[in-house]
Amino acid sequence: MNIGDVVFQIFVLIVFAAVIFAAVTSFKYAKNRKAQLDRMEKKLNSRSEDHD
């Protein structure tokens, strides 16, 4: 195995790990964003009910 093969394998591993990391991060971001929007909606609903 020469140095070029080793470098290529490391590069492929880093790219694979980056794709997995990006997927997990985006899933967590979407989940947190939904929770934040739900809290905002609840707050707006309670304010509109108080206003009536």
Secondary structure, 3 states (H helix, E strand, C coil): CCHHHHHHHHHHHHHHHHHHHHHHHHHHHHHHHHHHHHHHHHHHHHHHHHHC
